[in-house]
Amino acid sequence: SYGNTFGPFITPNNGNTVAANVQWDYCYLGIGQANIIIENATESASTADAIKKTALGEGHFLRAYCYYRLVSQFGAVPLKTKPSSTVELEFSRQEPKEVYDLIIEDLTQAYNLLGNAGGPSKITKDAAAHFLAKAYLSRASEINDSWNSATKAADLAAIVPLCDEVIANHPLA
C-alpha cells in the first residue's frame, strides 16, 4: 500500500514484517561488510591458508545472500563489489541478469572455498550449495524468460546434483 506521499510502506503487523526500506538498508550493510572481508582476505599476506579460504568463502556467501534477497524483492539493484572509501551519492541499477551472474559467481566461489566443518554456527559448503541451487532455480524461473534462454538448460541441470549433495549430507531424522 502507499502512504499520503505515494511512497510504498508496509504496516508492521507483527515481528515478522518491517518497512520495505529496512531490508534494502540491512542488505547493503551486509554487502559493504562482505566487500571489506573479500578485499582484506584477498590482500592478506597471511600464511594461514585455511583461515583465508574460510574468510573469503564467507565473504562471497554473505554478498551473494544479500544480493539474492535484494534481486528477489526489487529486481534491478545497484551492484557494489568494492568497499567504499568516500561518500557515494549516485548509483545505477543493474538488470537482474547481471545481479544473478554475480550471485552465482559468488556462491560458486563460496562453494569451492568452504568446508562442511564447524556447522551449524558457521557458513558451510552445504549452505553455499543450497543457495547456489536456489539462485540457479530463480535465474531459470519463467519470470526471467525475457533474458535467461542462454543459461536456462545449464541452470536446471546444475540444480539436482547440488540438492542431492546437500540432502545426502543432511538426511531427515
N, C-alpha and C positions, 0 to 999 in steps of 0.2 A: 504494500500500500504506500501511498505518498502523503507527506505532510503538507502544510499550507504553503511551503516554499517549493513544492513539487519535487523535493528530494526524497528518495526512497528511504524507508525506515522499517524496521521490524520491531513490533512491540514485544519486549521480552515477557513471555507468558510464564516461564519458569527458568530454572538454572541452565537449561539446555539451549535456550535461544538468546542471541545477543544482537546488537545492532550490526548491520551489514559491514560497516567500516572496520569493525573490530577484527574480523578475520583477515581483511586486507592488511591492516596495520601489523598484526602479530606475524603473519606470514612474511612480510617484508623485513621485520626484525629478525626472524629466523634465517631468511636468505642472507641478510647482512652478516650475521654471525657465521653462517656456513661459508660465505666467501672469505672471511677472515681466517677460518680454520684451514680452508683449502690453500689459500695463499701462504700462510705461515708454515703449514706442513710441507708444502712443495718446496719452499725456500730453505727449510731447516737443514742444517748440516749434521743433524743427529745421526749417530751410527746405530741407534735402536730401530732397526727396520720394521719390526713388528708393531711398535708403537706408532711409527709414522704411517704405516699402511692402515692401521685402525683409525687414526685421526682423519686421514684422507677419505677413507670409506665412509665414516660417519658424517663428514662434511658434505660429501656428494649425496648421501642419502637424505640428509636434512634439507638441502637445497631442492632436491627433486621432490621430496614430500610436500614442501611448501608450494612449489610451482604447480604440482598436481592439484592441490586444493584450490589454488587461485584459478587455474585454467578451467577446472570443473565448474566453478561458480561464476566466473566473469568472462570466460572466453579469452579474447586478446588482452594481454597484460604486458607491462614493461619487463624486459629481460635485463637482469643485473647480474653479471658474473664476476665482477671485480669489486673489492671493498671501496667505499667512498673515502676520499681523503680531503674533499672540500664539500661545501654545501652545493647540492644539485637541486634545481628547481624545475627542470623540464625533462620529461621522459616521453618517449613514443612507445605505443603499444605494439607488440609483435603479434602476428597472427598465431592461432593455436598450433599450426603446423610447426613453426619454429620453437614454440614452447614445448610441445611434445618431443621434438628432436632433442632438446636439452634434457628433459626429464629422463628419456630413455638412455641417453648418453651417461648422465649422472648415475642412474640406477645400475647400469651395466658396470660402471666403474666401482660402485659400492659392492656389487655382487662379486666382482673379481678381487677386491681388496679385503673384504671382511671374512671372518671365520664364523663358526657357529658356537664358539665357546663364550661363556660369560652371560648367556641369557638367563633369565628373562629380562634382566635390568640393562642389557646392552643391545645396541642395534646389531643384528646378526646378518649373515649371508642369507638365511631363510627369510628374514624380513625384507631384504632387498629383492629377493626372488618373488615374493608375494606382491610387492608393489610394482615390480617390473612387469609381472603378468597383468596387473590392473591397468598399468599405463598402456601396454600393448592392446588390451581389450578396449580401452577408451579410445585410443587412436583409430582402431579398426571399426569403431561404432558408426552406425548409419548417420549419426549427427554430423560426422566429419566426411561424409561421402563426396562432398564437393572437391576435396583435395587428397583423400587417402588412398586412391586406387593404386598408386605405386608401391605402397607398403602394406596394404591390407592382407594379402595372402601370407606374406612372411610373418606379419604380426600374429595372425591367427595360428600359424604353425608353431610359433615360439611359446605360446601360452601353455599348452598342455605339458611339455617337458618341465617347465618351471613349476607348475602346480603339482605335478607328480612328485617332483623332488621335495617340495615343502610338505606334502601330505605324507610321504614316506618317512620324513624326519619327525613328524608330529602326528602320530596316529591318534584316533579318537579313543578316549578312555572307555 
